[in-house]
Amino acid sequence: MLLGLAVVLLVAVVGAASVLAARQSGEQIAAPPAPAPASAQPGVTPVTDSAAKPTPNGLAAALAPVLADPNLGLFTGSITDAMSGEQLWEQGAGIPMQPASTNKALTAAAALLVLDREDRLTTRVVTPSPGVVVLVGGGDQTLSAVPRGQDTWYRDAARIVDLADQVRRSGVTVRTVAVDVSAYRGPSMAVGWDPLDIDGGDIAPIESVMLDGGRTQPVSVESRRSATPALDAGRSLATALRVDPKTVRVLPSAAQGREIASVQSPPLMQRLRDMMNFSDNVMAESIGREVAAELGKPQSFDGAADAVLTTLKKAGIDTTGARLFDSSGLSVDDRLTAATLDEVVTAAAGTEHPDLRPLVDLLPIAGGSGTLSYRYHDTEAAGYLRAKTGSLTGTNSLAGIVTDADGRVLTFALLSNDAGPTGRTALDAFAATLRSCGCRT
């Protein structure tokens, strides 16, 4: 280091002396030529069709050391060559396992298959009688209580203040506010959900209108959720209209009346991105119900789960062994196989279902975005692996896509139940091996 510094100083002294001598002799010193302007050529470079495909034996040999980690617990998986659709490795791929939030990949796939990417949800206000206004939920969980001019949790969310302004402009004198949640059917909490997760911030009772996904602190990452999200939304509208919020009630049936205000949610693709990148459980349940409504099924937990599986079966995806009680994967009673999850990702990476292709872009990037932004930083998989994550007590899961060292694209689904204390690290090590391994022999 010191030698290098000395060399630099010597060059500088010699250079300065040369310039001084030239000036004293009257020579003209030419200015150095300007460097060529820097240019950037951003773009997506496609993988080559001729990249070598891993062999099953090569893949098995490379995975054996990481597979031996006991922290993986009960572990199943499936790895497929995206181009040919050939399964290259599997372990218990047909065994139903607790999927956790990888279930959201199925919800997203079903939504992409049957819904329009620009679909928006409408929240309305109607007046059934003089002095009475009713907030009618349409499934938009992004509606915000945040004042105008401040950031909302969900980008481009509609606001309660927007509805209040429209109500005032309608000329209706408001004395009472009520809430209509009739769009959704059945219980508001799914089988296998823990009510403690409401205070933990993972979920809120699923009602057809709520504010900021049910968060009690609209823009706080650590916010708990509300146990009464629809009532809170009604009270927020009442407060904006200067009506006593304590008088707000949730109606037992659908309200009829003249519409005097309405706002719309962000488009489906934006909501899908929030759901997948941040593993938003409330958003997943709302989108599952949109799929149910499109198929003419009840907007309920059962209706949404049935609609998602029906849609995937129609697309030719094998859902054998699937048992779903929600659309988010939060239920500890949900079961999916690695084969089904891998098949969904393979379909998105292939050519037979172009409507599914956006699913690949919705997957978080290792070391770069969403729930993978803080994982894989010290591995070769950073930037080359994209996957939907899943995490429950003792459960870790991944379903996604990776480009291996030879440039071959692989899809995978990995499910770890009854995992040890470092189960997530063990799962990441397994998935990262798919990037670093050429696995051709």
C-alpha positions, 0 to 999 in steps of 0.5 A: 500500500505504501509502495503504491502511494510512493509510486503515485506521488513520484508520478505526480512530481515528475508530471508537475515538473514536466508541465513547469518546464514546458511553461518556462520554455514557452511550449503550448500544452494541449488539453487532454482529449475529453473522455467519451460520454458514458452510456448505459444500455439497460435491458433484459437479456434472455437466457439462451435456449442452448444452456445445458440442462442439469441431470437428475444425478448431478442435481441430486449429488449437489443437493445431498449436503444441504438436504442432510441438514436436520433443521429442514424437518419434514421436507418435500420438494420438486424441481423442474426444467422450465423449458422442457417441463421435465421434473429433474428432482423430487422428494415427497412431491405428492405429499400434502404439506402445510404451505404457509404463504406460498398458497398466495401463488395459487391465488395470484395465478387464479386471479391472472387467469380469470380477472382483468388486470385493470379490475378495480373494486368500488366502495359506495355511499348510498342514502336509503332514507333522509338523513341516513347514509350507508357505506357499502363495502365492495371488497377494497381493503386499500381504502385509507383513513389517512388525510389528504396530502399524506402517504397511504400504506397502499399506493394510489389508495382512495380515501375516506375524505374523498367519499366525505367530500362527495357526500357533502357535495350531494347536498344530503344532510347526514344525521346517521352513518351505517355500514353494509358488509353484505358482499362477503358471506360466512365467517370473518375468520378462517378455520386454522387462524389464530385470533392473536394474529390480529394484534400481531398484525398478520390479519384482520377479520375479513369484511368487505370494507376496511381501512388500510388493510385493517391497520390501526396505525395506517402507515406503520409496519408494526401496526396491529390490526383491528378486530372491527375493521368495517365498523372502524371504516364507518366511524371514520366516515362519520367523523369526516362528516361530523357525525357522532362515530359512536352511533355507527352500526353495521347493518344486518342486510344489504342496503338499498338507496340512491348512490351519492358517492363512490371511490375505486381501488388501485387496479388488480395488478398493483394489488397483486404486487402488494400481495405477493411482495409483502405477503399481505394476507388481507389482500390475498383474502380479498383477491380470492373473493374476487375470483369467487365472484367472477365464477359465481361462487359465494365471496367467502373463505370456502367460496374463494378456495373452491374458485381458486382450485377450480380455476387451476384445474381448468387450466390443467394444473394437478391439484391432487391433495390440495385442501385450502381453508383460505386464500392466504396460507395463514391457516395451519390446516391448509395443505398443498403438495410441492408438485402442485406449487411447482406446476403453477410456477412452471405454467407461468414460466412456459408458453401454454398459459400466457395470462400466467406470465406476470406471475413470474414478475410478481415473485420477490427477488432474492436479496432485492425485493419484498419478503426476500429483500433481506435474504440471500445477500451472501449467496450467488442466488442474489438477483438470480432467484425469485420466489414466493415465501411462506412462514408459520411456526415450524414451517418454511416454504418457497416456490419460484424460479432460478437461473442456474450457473449454466444459464438454465431456468429451473422452477421449484417448490420447497416445503419444510414442516416441523422445521428446526430453529434454523429451518429458514436458513437451511431452506435458503441454503438448499435453494441457493444451491440451485443457482451455484450448481451446474449439475450436468454430471 
